[in-house]
Amino acid sequence: MVRAWLLLAVLFTSHGAAVAQRQDVRVTQPPRQNMDSSTAARFQLATEYLRGGQFDRAIPLLENLYENQPGSVVFFDKLKEAYENVKRYPAAIKLIDGQLEQGNQDQTALLVEQARLYYLAGQDRTAAAQWDAVLTASNGSESVYRLVYNSLLRLRLLDRAIEVLLRGRASHTQSILFQPELAYLYGLTGQHERAMEEYLGLLETSSRQINYVRGRLSRSLDQDGALEAALEVTGRSVAAHPDRAVIRDLLSWLHMEAGSFDAAYEHVVIMDRLNGGDGQAIYSFAQRAAEAGAFEVARRAYESVQFIHNDALLGIGHMLELQGESAVEGTAYFAAALNTYSALLAEHPEHPQRADVMMRMARLQQYTFHDSDAAATMLKTVTNEFAYQPVSQQAWLALGRLELERDQLDEAERIFAGLAGATPVTEFTTQAQLEVALMHFYHGDFARAEQSLGLLSEATSDDVANNALSLRLLLLENPVQDSAAAALGAYAEARLLLRQQKEDAVIRRTDEMLSRWAHHPIADDARFLRARAFRQSHRIDEALAAFGELPLLHPNSPHSDNSLFMYAEILEQNINDPSAAADAYADLLTRFPGSLLVNEARERIRRLRIEGV
């Protein structure tokens, strides 16, 4: 069933791609006004032909409709598009001549469109002359220059589009005209210094454009020489205008994009002083530096605002957790994080993020120091102190999961059931409903599990909806009969054991399953669970081999893309082979372009590239 479902998804995606290729065809519903039933029916038939790419069948119908109603803009537009799709450019040009004679539409727009068609017909000089005539007659109208620019952009005549915009700027009193358009065109044509100069000009006009400029730049900095040019031009601007905070803001961001956090920090400190010295810019920088693994400069930044920013200790604690996760032996960092959070609660007992800090401490106690009693005490404190806030539901959910891991299944089930029926409905109550379904699954009550999962089909949380769908498909693929009942029951037990961190038991159970049911539909699920157990127990070489072999043994498995991602992640984080990791992430993009992990894989490749892979 899973395979059939995936095949339908692929077919649907392929159909969407095929339709998207005919992007020039805008299929519209027939306008009912001024149309008799016969005309409306013929137009509807023509649009169906257009939708199916049958232009030769649509054109006679549209020609007849347009001949009877030459003033109809709808018929004109559709007929012109149909002519263009079959490359009957002279016919489309003549069609525009008719509209120009009638004078019913914007004459300038028609002339610009006709020039574009002349170019497509191979009449370059005629097209150029017509664009030039339109601009000459425009008396410097900004909107006309934009019309011609857009026409040239559609044809990818980028250099000519630049000339038009510069001509428009020269003929206008505003020397800053067309800055976003020119910056975009310069970037497309590899003129990165000029692009940067236009973006800086935009910021001189309005510092509020900083997020827009960052957004546009972020899409072009991967081009050869783009980042270097941006740094050079922005650096010169900062040297010329040292007190302009917005330019320093952009320069610090560019240095961070280049991975030079120490250089970025120098500008952030000055920018913070220029903006009043409230420490917010430094704190935000420290967060980003810590997340990028630049821990030393992040620490300096946090400590510099420790006495003026209430969240500095929280940031330091989070940074220490990140250091612990990235270190070969991170226990000392995690212990320091726990101490930092304790200090925060002691120094700022009314801190607005007190509950979040306590949740972080509970997580460290449970998963890092394996002190389930301390974690349970902290979670219960949160449920009591913040009983009427959403974080209380979060704490109850965490407490239920803790009891499950401690093998206190009855208590876990009681907590999940209570939270699942609580109000208001939140992401935590929805996750509790999934946990209720999972409890039925672990107990081997597959009918009740499927019934509970049915209620989660429209869950607002993507994670909950995906997990519910995954489990439901597993149940549908393994109907409880004959050997399937035993195989599914063994798999359910193994999944519970993994959650309880009994990895050795999981490996033994899945090995038994694969020995007994090697060709059963559940075999790929067992292999994926086994690979996760290897990784969770830090048996890295065995985990790498297990994740690597699953896509080869089960190429159509819904776990294949996830296995390949895990394989790449182990190469990156555990084996420390960034080049092989980048290749594996790229392999994921090639083999599974529709995977939900595609965006994350691209981001990993980009980060590895910045780091010099």
Buried (B, 14 or more C-beta within 10 A) or exposed (E): BBEEBBEEEEEEEEEEEEBEEBEEBEBEEBBEEEBEEEBBEBBEBBBEBBEBBEBEBBBEBBBBBBEEBBEBEBBBBBBBBBBBBEEBBEBBBEBBEEBBEEEBBEEBBBBBBBBBBBBBBEBEEBBBEBBBEBBEEBEBBBEBBBBBBEBBBBBEBBEBBBEBBEBBBEBBEEEEBBBBBBBBBBBBBBBBBBBBBBBBBBBBEEBEBBEBBBEBBEEBBEBEEBBBBBBBBBBBBBEEBEEBBBBBBBBBBBBBBBBBBEBBBBBBBBBBEBBEEEBBBBBBBBBBBBEBBBBEBBBBBBEBBBEEBBBBBBBBBBBBBBBBEEEEEBEEBBBBBBEBBBEBBEEBEEBEBBBBBBBBBBBBBBBBBEBBEBBBEBBBBBBEBBEEEBBBBBBBBBBBBBBBBBEBBEBBBEBBBEBBEBEEEBBBBBBBBBBBBBBBBBBBBBEBBBEBBEBBEEBEBEEBBEBBBBBBBBBEBBEBEEEBBBBBBBBBBBBBBBEBBBBEBBBBBBEEBBEEBEEBBBBBBBBBBBBBBBBBBEBBEBBBBBBBBBBEEBEEBBBBBBBBBBBBBBBBEBBEBBEBBBBBBBBBBEEBEEBEBBEBBBEBBBBBEBEEB
